[in-house]
């Protein structure tokens, strides 16, 4: 398995897609029940293959990621060959970026010496999708990129 198995809740959400997946392999509902009961290892394998297919589909569409912690924000733009990073770091203990107040403080203090901006570019390894997956596993969230675009304009200007 390349990624991780979907959760029970995710499988329930994708119930129809899983049925379609089994159908592409000419597995009927009755046959699936039989496989689950009599060949659990084969059933596990089907769940893993389906999970990888779903993850691959999701990861193929990721354009932006964010990872926000109390004193740092990491914003990523996932391009074809590389990833662009905009990082924001503060050295003010009372401010927490994970709160609404922390974001308001950031917005009101963008020119403060307490804020550091970093701009970087990183090439992917041999597997772009796995690189993105690992970032999600370590806490990054897929976004539409509003925050990235906002700060990209700011650090460019």
C-alpha positions as a printed NumPy array, in Angstrom:
array([[  0.   ,   0.   ,   0.   ],
       [  1.381,   3.374,  -1.016],
       [ -0.699,   5.723,   1.16 ],
       [ -3.003,   4.787,   4.041],
       [ -6.268,   2.945,   4.115],
       [ -9.335,   5.12 ,   4.184],
       [-11.192,   5.279,   7.472],
       [-14.499,   3.514,   8.004],
       [-16.233,   6.897,   7.71 ],
       [-14.446,   7.669,   4.444],
       [-15.449,   4.288,   3.024],
       [-19.047,   4.969,   4.027],
       [-18.895,   8.345,   2.25 ],
       [-17.461,   6.678,  -0.844],
       [-19.795,   3.668,  -0.731],
       [-21.095,   4.145,  -4.283],
       [-17.595,   4.715,  -5.659],
       [-16.44 ,   1.506,  -3.96 ],
       [-19.334,  -0.41 ,  -5.522],
       [-18.303,   0.995,  -8.917],
       [-14.687,   0.01 ,  -8.213],
       [-15.74 ,  -3.579,  -7.451],
       [-17.923,  -3.61 , -10.564],
       [-14.918,  -2.694, -12.73 ],
       [-13.403,  -5.935, -11.465],
       [-16.636,  -7.837, -12.147],
       [-17.254,  -8.373,  -8.434],
       [-20.945,  -8.375,  -7.518],
       [-22.369,  -7.504,  -4.099],
       [-22.885, -11.189,  -3.279],
       [-19.341, -12.033,  -4.374],
       [-17.989,  -9.204,  -2.219],
       [-19.822, -10.55 ,   0.82 ],
       [-18.364, -13.989,   0.077],
       [-14.834, -12.557,  -0.308],
       [-15.135, -10.676,   3.002],
       [-16.316, -13.825,   4.763],
       [-14.109, -16.482,   3.187],
       [-11.055, -14.592,   1.899],
       [-10.455, -11.725,   4.329],
       [ -6.919, -11.138,   3.03 ],
       [ -8.288, -10.632,  -0.501],
       [-10.91 ,  -8.236,   0.873],
       [ -8.178,  -6.298,   2.697],
       [ -6.233,  -6.08 ,  -0.549],
       [ -9.254,  -4.653,  -2.401],
       [ -9.75 ,  -2.044,   0.335],
       [ -6.082,  -1.068,   0.087],
       [ -6.128,  -0.774,  -3.716],
       [ -9.288,   1.336,  -3.577],
       [ -7.781,   3.554,  -0.849],
       [ -4.662,   4.155,  -2.93 ],
       [ -6.786,   5.038,  -5.974],
       [ -8.814,   7.553,  -3.959],
       [ -5.701,   9.092,  -2.415],
       [ -4.012,   9.322,  -5.821],
       [ -7.059,  11.134,  -7.204],
       [ -7.105,  13.581,  -4.308],
       [ -3.346,  14.197,  -4.33 ],
       [ -3.378,  14.801,  -8.101],
       [ -5.66 ,  17.796,  -7.55 ],
       [ -3.838,  19.416,  -4.618],
       [ -2.647,  22.9  ,  -5.502],
       [ -2.222,  24.491,  -2.05 ],
       [ -1.42 ,  23.298,   1.468],
       [ -1.274,  25.149,   4.785],
       [  0.258,  24.153,   8.07 ],
       [ -0.526,  26.561,  10.895],
       [  0.977,  26.239,  14.36 ],
       [  0.896,  28.75 ,  17.241],
       [  3.98 ,  30.725,  16.124],
       [  4.446,  29.689,  12.472],
       [  2.47 ,  29.523,   9.262],
       [  3.693,  27.446,   6.342],
       [  1.905,  28.041,   3.049],
       [  2.668,  25.801,   0.087],
       [  1.904,  26.095,  -3.596],
       [  2.223,  22.696,  -5.259],
       [  3.442,  23.232,  -8.807],
       [  4.311,  20.635, -11.425],
       [  7.997,  20.102, -10.604],
       [  8.451,  21.913,  -7.302],
       [  6.734,  23.342,  -4.289],
       [  6.879,  26.998,  -3.302],
       [  6.858,  27.828,   0.393],
       [  5.978,  31.045,   2.133],
       [  6.679,  30.805,   5.847],
       [  5.727,  33.322,   8.501],
       [  7.28 ,  33.125,  11.933],
       [  6.715,  35.285,  15.005],
       [  8.643,  35.702,  18.175],
       [  5.771,  36.901,  20.361],
       [  4.693,  34.353,  22.969],
       [  1.251,  35.897,  23.527],
       [  0.244,  35.505,  19.881],
       [ -1.159,  32.204,  18.633],
       [ -1.786,  31.906,  14.873],
       [ -4.223,  29.051,  15.46 ],
       [ -6.71 ,  31.509,  16.984],
       [ -8.834,  34.247,  15.418],
       [ -7.087,  36.787,  17.654],
       [ -3.683,  35.583,  16.461],
       [ -4.684,  36.144,  12.838],
       [ -6.029,  39.595,  13.67 ],
       [ -2.735,  40.417,  15.39 ],
       [ -0.858,  39.28 ,  12.274],
       [ -3.039,  41.363,   9.98 ],
       [ -2.561,  44.452,  12.159],
       [  1.193,  43.983,  12.627],
       [  2.466,  42.839,   9.23 ],
       [  5.338,  45.317,   9.292],
       [  6.413,  44.441,  12.826],
       [ 10.015,  43.38 ,  13.424],
       [  8.587,  40.45 ,  15.406],
       [  7.444,  38.86 ,  12.131],
       [  9.834,  37.047,   9.811],
       [  8.908,  36.046,   6.262],
       [ 10.652,  33.268,   4.364],
       [ 10.247,  32.399,   0.711],
       [ 11.621,  29.126,  -0.664],
       [ 11.304,  26.625,  -3.459],
       [ 11.772,  22.879,  -3.061],
       [ 11.974,  20.245,  -5.764],
       [  9.857,  17.139,  -5.273],
       [ 11.47 ,  13.776,  -4.739],
       [ 10.797,  11.103,  -7.357],
       [  7.172,  10.937,  -6.161],
       [  5.341,  14.274,  -5.989],
       [  2.125,  12.679,  -4.701],
       [  3.901,  10.874,  -1.885],
       [  5.653,  14.123,  -0.889],
       [  2.282,  15.882,  -0.666],
       [  0.742,  12.924,   1.179],
       [  3.507,  12.999,   3.811],
       [  2.862,  16.692,   4.38 ],
       [ -0.838,  16.01 ,   4.917],
       [  0.037,  13.174,   7.296],
       [  2.197,  15.594,   9.284],
       [ -0.653,  18.081,   9.718],
       [ -0.92 ,  20.174,   6.538],
       [ -4.394,  20.912,   5.201],
       [ -5.482,  21.127,   1.576],
       [ -6.788,  24.633,   0.812],
       [ -7.894,  26.823,  -2.068],
       [ -4.828,  28.997,  -1.557],
       [ -6.374,  32.29 ,  -0.454],
       [ -3.811,  32.782,   2.307],
       [ -0.939,  31.739,   0.037],
       [ -2.013,  34.191,  -2.685],
       [ -2.432,  37.   ,  -0.162],
       [  1.092,  36.575,   1.24 ],
       [  2.595,  35.869,  -2.198],
       [  1.393,  39.326,  -3.289],
       [  2.737,  40.831,  -0.07 ],
       [  6.237,  39.33 ,  -0.265],
       [  6.459,  40.116,  -3.979],
       [  5.435,  43.743,  -3.575]])
